[in-house]
Amino acid sequence: MNNTTDREIKCSKCGKTFTCKPQGGCWCNNYQLSANQLQELKENYADCLCEECLISLAKKIRKTT
């Protein structure tokens, strides 16, 4: 059953549609990002990234820091 607060959004990086569950239980809560990674997201993307893009970005940033 869908919660009324769930959001269907498009990934700000690749355009893939996915579900965001801001009231808890969202898949993104399984990932801990550093302050640098969060800053990169804030500076370059208007909204959430899909799981694949978030993982890819986290790996890329980790290699450059």
MMTF fields as JSON, N, C-alpha, C and O atoms, coordinates in Angstrom:
{
  "mmtfVersion": "1.0.0",
  "mmtfProducer": "UNKNOWN",
  "numBonds": 259,
  "numAtoms": 260,
  "numGroups": 65,
  "numChains": 1,
  "numModels": 1,
  "chainsPerModel": [1],
  "groupsPerChain": [65],
  "chainIdList": ["A"],
  "bondAtomList": [4, 2, 8, 6, 12, 10, 16, 14, 20, 18, 24, 22, 28, 26, 32, 30, 36, 34, 40, 38, 44, 42, 48, 46, 52, 50, 56, 54, 60, 58, 64, 62, 68, 66, 72, 70, 76, 74, 80, 78, 84, 82, 88, 86, 92, 90, 96, 94, 100, 98, 104, 102, 108, 106, 112, 110, 116, 114, 120, 118, 124, 122, 128, 126, 132, 130, 136, 134, 140, 138, 144, 142, 148, 146, 152, 150, 156, 154, 160, 158, 164, 162, 168, 166, 172, 170, 176, 174, 180, 178, 184, 182, 188, 186, 192, 190, 196, 194, 200, 198, 204, 202, 208, 206, 212, 210, 216, 214, 220, 218, 224, 222, 228, 226, 232, 230, 236, 234, 240, 238, 244, 242, 248, 246, 252, 250, 256, 254],
  "bondOrderList": [1, 1, 1, 1, 1, 1, 1, 1, 1, 1, 1, 1, 1, 1, 1, 1, 1, 1, 1, 1, 1, 1, 1, 1, 1, 1, 1, 1, 1, 1, 1, 1, 1, 1, 1, 1, 1, 1, 1, 1, 1, 1, 1, 1, 1, 1, 1, 1, 1, 1, 1, 1, 1, 1, 1, 1, 1, 1, 1, 1, 1, 1, 1, 1],
  "groupList": [{"groupName": "MET", "atomNameList": ["N", "CA", "C", "O"], "elementList": ["N", "C", "C", "O"], "formalChargeList": [0, 0, 0, 0], "bondAtomList": [1, 0, 2, 1, 3, 2], "bondOrderList": [1, 1, 2], "singleLetterCode": "M", "chemCompType": "L-PEPTIDE LINKING"}, {"groupName": "ASN", "atomNameList": ["N", "CA", "C", "O"], "elementList": ["N", "C", "C", "O"], "formalChargeList": [0, 0, 0, 0], "bondAtomList": [1, 0, 2, 1, 3, 2], "bondOrderList": [1, 1, 2], "singleLetterCode": "N", "chemCompType": "L-PEPTIDE LINKING"}, {"groupName": "THR", "atomNameList": ["N", "CA", "C", "O"], "elementList": ["N", "C", "C", "O"], "formalChargeList": [0, 0, 0, 0], "bondAtomList": [1, 0, 2, 1, 3, 2], "bondOrderList": [1, 1, 2], "singleLetterCode": "T", "chemCompType": "L-PEPTIDE LINKING"}, {"groupName": "ASP", "atomNameList": ["N", "CA", "C", "O"], "elementList": ["N", "C", "C", "O"], "formalChargeList": [0, 0, 0, 0], "bondAtomList": [1, 0, 2, 1, 3, 2], "bondOrderList": [1, 1, 2], "singleLetterCode": "D", "chemCompType": "L-PEPTIDE LINKING"}, {"groupName": "ARG", "atomNameList": ["N", "CA", "C", "O"], "elementList": ["N", "C", "C", "O"], "formalChargeList": [0, 0, 0, 0], "bondAtomList": [1, 0, 2, 1, 3, 2], "bondOrderList": [1, 1, 2], "singleLetterCode": "R", "chemCompType": "L-PEPTIDE LINKING"}, {"groupName": "GLU", "atomNameList": ["N", "CA", "C", "O"], "elementList": ["N", "C", "C", "O"], "formalChargeList": [0, 0, 0, 0], "bondAtomList": [1, 0, 2, 1, 3, 2], "bondOrderList": [1, 1, 2], "singleLetterCode": "E", "chemCompType": "L-PEPTIDE LINKING"}, {"groupName": "ILE", "atomNameList": ["N", "CA", "C", "O"], "elementList": ["N", "C", "C", "O"], "formalChargeList": [0, 0, 0, 0], "bondAtomList": [1, 0, 2, 1, 3, 2], "bondOrderList": [1, 1, 2], "singleLetterCode": "I", "chemCompType": "L-PEPTIDE LINKING"}, {"groupName": "LYS", "atomNameList": ["N", "CA", "C", "O"], "elementList": ["N", "C", "C", "O"], "formalChargeList": [0, 0, 0, 0], "bondAtomList": [1, 0, 2, 1, 3, 2], "bondOrderList": [1, 1, 2], "singleLetterCode": "K", "chemCompType": "L-PEPTIDE LINKING"}, {"groupName": "CYS", "atomNameList": ["N", "CA", "C", "O"], "elementList": ["N", "C", "C", "O"], "formalChargeList": [0, 0, 0, 0], "bondAtomList": [1, 0, 2, 1, 3, 2], "bondOrderList": [1, 1, 2], "singleLetterCode": "C", "chemCompType": "L-PEPTIDE LINKING"}, {"groupName": "SER", "atomNameList": ["N", "CA", "C", "O"], "elementList": ["N", "C", "C", "O"], "formalChargeList": [0, 0, 0, 0], "bondAtomList": [1, 0, 2, 1, 3, 2], "bondOrderList": [1, 1, 2], "singleLetterCode": "S", "chemCompType": "L-PEPTIDE LINKING"}, {"groupName": "GLY", "atomNameList": ["N", "CA", "C", "O"], "elementList": ["N", "C", "C", "O"], "formalChargeList": [0, 0, 0, 0], "bondAtomList": [1, 0, 2, 1, 3, 2], "bondOrderList": [1, 1, 2], "singleLetterCode": "G", "chemCompType": "PEPTIDE LINKING"}, {"groupName": "PHE", "atomNameList": ["N", "CA", "C", "O"], "elementList": ["N", "C", "C", "O"], "formalChargeList": [0, 0, 0, 0], "bondAtomList": [1, 0, 2, 1, 3, 2], "bondOrderList": [1, 1, 2], "singleLetterCode": "F", "chemCompType": "L-PEPTIDE LINKING"}, {"groupName": "PRO", "atomNameList": ["N", "CA", "C", "O"], "elementList": ["N", "C", "C", "O"], "formalChargeList": [0, 0, 0, 0], "bondAtomList": [1, 0, 2, 1, 3, 2], "bondOrderList": [1, 1, 2], "singleLetterCode": "P", "chemCompType": "L-PEPTIDE LINKING"}, {"groupName": "GLN", "atomNameList": ["N", "CA", "C", "O"], "elementList": ["N", "C", "C", "O"], "formalChargeList": [0, 0, 0, 0], "bondAtomList": [1, 0, 2, 1, 3, 2], "bondOrderList": [1, 1, 2], "singleLetterCode": "Q", "chemCompType": "L-PEPTIDE LINKING"}, {"groupName": "TRP", "atomNameList": ["N", "CA", "C", "O"], "elementList": ["N", "C", "C", "O"], "formalChargeList": [0, 0, 0, 0], "bondAtomList": [1, 0, 2, 1, 3, 2], "bondOrderList": [1, 1, 2], "singleLetterCode": "W", "chemCompType": "L-PEPTIDE LINKING"}, {"groupName": "TYR", "atomNameList": ["N", "CA", "C", "O"], "elementList": ["N", "C", "C", "O"], "formalChargeList": [0, 0, 0, 0], "bondAtomList": [1, 0, 2, 1, 3, 2], "bondOrderList": [1, 1, 2], "singleLetterCode": "Y", "chemCompType": "L-PEPTIDE LINKING"}, {"groupName": "LEU", "atomNameList": ["N", "CA", "C", "O"], "elementList": ["N", "C", "C", "O"], "formalChargeList": [0, 0, 0, 0], "bondAtomList": [1, 0, 2, 1, 3, 2], "bondOrderList": [1, 1, 2], "singleLetterCode": "L", "chemCompType": "L-PEPTIDE LINKING"}, {"groupName": "ALA", "atomNameList": ["N", "CA", "C", "O"], "elementList": ["N", "C", "C", "O"], "formalChargeList": [0, 0, 0, 0], "bondAtomList": [1, 0, 2, 1, 3, 2], "bondOrderList": [1, 1, 2], "singleLetterCode": "A", "chemCompType": "L-PEPTIDE LINKING"}],
  "groupTypeList": [0, 1, 1, 2, 2, 3, 4, 5, 6, 7, 8, 9, 7, 8, 10, 7, 2, 11, 2, 8, 7, 12, 13, 10, 10, 8, 14, 8, 1, 1, 15, 13, 16, 9, 17, 1, 13, 16, 13, 5, 16, 7, 5, 1, 15, 17, 3, 8, 16, 8, 5, 5, 8, 16, 6, 9, 16, 17, 7, 7, 6, 4, 7, 2, 2],
  "groupIdList": [1, 2, 3, 4, 5, 6, 7, 8, 9, 10, 11, 12, 13, 14, 15, 16, 17, 18, 19, 20, 21, 22, 23, 24, 25, 26, 27, 28, 29, 30, 31, 32, 33, 34, 35, 36, 37, 38, 39, 40, 41, 42, 43, 44, 45, 46, 47, 48, 49, 50, 51, 52, 53, 54, 55, 56, 57, 58, 59, 60, 61, 62, 63, 64, 65],
  "secStructList": [7, 7, 7, 6, 6, 7, 3, 3, 3, 3, 7, 6, 6, 6, 7, 7, 3, 3, 3, 3, 7, 6, 6, 6, 6, 7, 4, 4, 4, 4, 7, 7, 7, 7, 2, 2, 2, 2, 2, 2, 2, 2, 2, 2, 7, 1, 1, 7, 7, 7, 2, 2, 2, 2, 2, 2, 2, 2, 2, 2, 2, 2, 2, 2, 7],
  "xCoordList": [0.839, 0.0, 0.879, 1.841, 0.564, 1.347, 0.944, -0.244, 1.908, 1.69, 1.401, 1.987, 0.522, 0.168, 1.329, 1.276, 2.379, 3.528, 4.593, 5.563, 4.432, 5.387, 5.379, 4.333, 6.556, 6.679, 7.237, 8.225, 6.61, 7.171, 7.976, 7.412, 9.276, 10.121, 11.063, 11.285, 11.608, 12.61, 13.982, 14.193, 14.892, 16.271, 16.828, 16.701, 17.436, 18.01, 19.213, 19.632, 19.774, 20.944, 20.568, 20.948, 19.824, 19.55, 18.12, 17.846, 17.2, 15.811, 14.932, 13.74, 15.496, 14.718, 13.693, 14.006, 12.468, 11.425, 11.568, 11.803, 11.425, 11.495, 10.661, 10.233, 10.432, 9.616, 10.5, 11.445, 10.18, 10.838, 9.844, 8.672, 10.311, 9.448, 10.003, 10.646, 9.762, 10.375, 9.931, 10.602, 8.828, 8.361, 9.006, 8.622, 9.971, 10.673, 10.56, 9.602, 11.532, 11.54, 12.069, 12.019, 12.572, 13.107, 14.449, 15.229, 14.705, 15.954, 17.176, 18.225, 17.067, 18.24, 18.716, 19.855, 17.854, 18.264, 19.286, 19.89, 19.484, 20.479, 21.895, 22.855, 22.031, 23.335, 23.719, 22.899, 24.976, 25.502, 26.522, 27.513, 26.267, 27.159, 27.95, 27.472, 29.147, 29.991, 29.489, 28.646, 30.006, 29.655, 30.027, 29.285, 31.173, 31.591, 30.629, 30.301, 30.176, 29.233, 27.9, 27.313, 27.426, 26.176, 26.296, 25.359, 27.439, 27.667, 27.659, 27.086, 28.285, 28.296, 26.868, 26.522, 26.053, 24.654, 23.92, 23.223, 24.079, 23.393, 23.792, 22.945, 25.068, 25.568, 25.193, 25.096, 24.982, 24.831, 23.47, 23.207, 22.603, 21.324, 20.183, 20.312, 19.055, 17.905, 17.063, 16.338, 17.154, 16.316, 17.057, 18.248, 16.364, 16.949, 17.51, 17.115, 18.445, 18.97, 18.416, 18.108, 18.293, 17.894, 19.03, 20.14, 18.729, 19.723, 20.994, 22.097, 20.855, 22.026, 22.926, 24.147, 22.326, 23.116, 23.73, 24.85, 23.008, 23.545, 24.773, 25.779, 24.694, 25.832, 27.007, 28.143, 26.733, 27.783, 28.464, 29.69, 27.677, 28.229, 29.062, 30.144, 28.572, 29.306, 30.655, 31.653, 30.697, 31.961, 32.903, 34.102, 32.382, 33.208, 33.82, 35.014, 33.035, 33.522, 34.544, 35.544, 34.307, 35.23, 36.608, 37.624, 36.651, 37.919, 38.681, 39.909, 37.974, 38.629, 38.962, 39.601, 38.547, 38.841, 39.918, 40.289],
  "yCoordList": [-1.187, 0.0, 1.244, 1.32, 2.214, 3.442, 4.428, 4.625, 5.034, 6.109, 7.375, 7.574, 8.226, 9.444, 10.419, 11.353, 10.228, 11.129, 10.629, 11.34, 9.411, 8.903, 9.817, 10.332, 10.016, 10.865, 10.054, 9.336, 10.166, 9.623, 10.759, 11.788, 10.584, 11.646, 11.088, 9.881, 11.998, 11.629, 11.954, 13.012, 11.049, 11.239, 12.507, 12.702, 13.355, 14.607, 14.378, 15.29, 13.176, 12.883, 12.151, 12.587, 11.039, 10.205, 10.283, 9.864, 10.813, 10.935, 9.735, 9.755, 8.688, 7.497, 7.849, 8.583, 7.33, 7.556, 6.538, 5.355, 7.014, 6.123, 6.705, 7.857, 5.908, 6.334, 6.802, 6.118, 7.972, 8.534, 8.429, 8.771, 7.957, 7.803, 8.661, 8.139, 9.969, 10.874, 10.665, 11.141, 9.972, 9.766, 8.553, 8.173, 7.955, 6.818, 5.583, 5.419, 4.732, 3.503, 3.655, 2.703, 4.824, 5.037, 4.318, 4.262, 3.779, 3.061, 3.934, 3.414, 5.257, 6.128, 6.201, 6.588, 5.835, 5.815, 4.722, 4.703, 3.814, 2.749, 3.226, 2.485, 4.453, 4.983, 6.156, 7.029, 6.165, 7.291, 7.993, 7.398, 9.266, 10.052, 11.026, 11.501, 11.31, 12.27, 13.686, 13.908, 14.626, 16.036, 16.482, 17.239, 16.017, 16.365, 15.811, 16.493, 14.581, 13.972, 14.712, 14.958, 15.064, 15.814, 17.184, 17.643, 17.837, 19.138, 19.009, 19.851, 17.969, 17.699, 17.543, 18.096, 16.796, 16.62, 17.955, 18.278, 18.722, 20.007, 20.974, 21.688, 21.0, 21.942, 21.562, 22.435, 20.284, 19.832, 19.273, 19.084, 19.006, 18.371, 19.064, 19.449, 19.217, 19.93, 19.07, 19.602, 17.745, 16.856, 15.535, 15.434, 14.552, 13.239, 12.554, 12.841, 11.638, 10.761, 9.358, 8.973, 8.599, 7.198, 6.441, 6.953, 5.231, 4.465, 4.215, 4.332, 3.876, 3.598, 4.827, 4.718, 5.994, 7.22, 7.65, 8.16, 7.449, 7.798, 6.943, 7.459, 5.662, 4.77, 5.173, 5.248, 5.43, 5.824, 7.117, 7.218, 8.095, 9.371, 9.19, 9.766, 8.402, 8.172, 7.518, 7.876, 6.57, 5.914, 6.889, 6.886, 7.727, 8.7, 9.704, 9.994, 10.224, 11.217, 10.585, 11.217, 9.354, 8.657, 8.523, 8.641, 8.277, 8.121, 9.433, 9.423, 10.565, 11.859, 12.555, 13.607, 11.999, 12.642, 11.917, 12.323],
  "zCoordList": [0.0, 0.0, 0.0, 0.765, -0.842, -0.925, 0.15, 0.406, 0.766, 1.716, 0.92, -0.144, 1.404, 0.668, 0.573, -0.226, 1.369, 1.295, 0.329, 0.065, -0.207, -1.192, -2.404, -2.799, -2.991, -4.18, -5.335, -5.179, -6.479, -7.713, -8.323, -8.697, -8.427, -8.968, -10.024, -10.116, -10.813, -11.81, -11.25, -10.657, -11.443, -11.007, -11.653, -12.862, -10.851, -11.354, -12.257, -12.97, -12.235, -13.067, -14.352, -15.438, -14.246, -15.432, -15.944, -17.068, -15.136, -15.564, -15.262, -15.568, -14.666, -14.315, -13.24, -12.302, -13.37, -12.374, -11.247, -11.491, -10.007, -8.85, -7.723, -7.79, -6.691, -5.558, -4.413, -4.018, -3.889, -2.711, -1.559, -1.712, -0.413, 0.765, 1.899, 2.81, 1.852, 2.826, 4.274, 5.19, 4.501, 5.874, 6.54, 7.646, 5.878, 6.462, 5.6, 4.845, 5.718, 4.955, 3.544, 2.764, 3.197, 1.86, 1.726, 2.676, 0.557, 0.3, 0.56, 0.939, 0.363, 0.524, 1.974, 2.236, 2.905, 4.312, 4.599, 5.672, 3.647, 3.807, 3.511, 3.722, 3.025, 2.627, 3.515, 3.8, 3.949, 4.708, 3.83, 3.408, 3.561, 2.716, 3.573, 4.604, 3.138, 3.855, 3.599, 2.73, 4.35, 4.147, 2.733, 2.108, 2.224, 0.859, -0.177, -1.147, 0.02, -0.911, -0.899, -1.953, 0.281, 0.378, -0.282, -0.935, -0.116, -0.744, -2.265, -2.956, -2.785, -4.23, -4.757, -5.801, -4.04, -4.441, -4.455, -5.416, -3.394, -3.267, -4.378, -4.915, -4.72, -5.723, -7.154, -8.017, -7.415, -8.796, -9.185, -10.372, -8.222, -8.543, -7.811, -6.649, -8.519, -7.968, -7.027, -6.187, -7.161, -6.357, -6.16, -6.454, -5.675, -5.377, -6.616, -7.746, -6.366, -7.404, -7.18, -6.052, -8.269, -8.133, -7.435, -7.289, -7.015, -6.261, -7.071, -6.536, -8.341, -9.172, -9.292, -9.178, -9.522, -9.667, -8.343, -8.316, -7.248, -5.935, -5.619, -5.134, -5.887, -5.658, -6.538, -6.071, -7.801, -8.744, -8.307, -8.342, -7.899, -7.455, -6.191, -6.074, -5.254, -4.007, -4.284, -3.66, -5.208, -5.561, -6.241, -5.96, -7.136, -7.852, -6.882, -6.964, -5.986, -5.026, -4.092, -3.753, -3.675, -2.776, -3.419, -2.734, -4.728, -5.433, -5.556, -5.65, -5.557, -5.752, -4.445, -4.462, -3.307, -2.018, -1.275, -0.173]
}
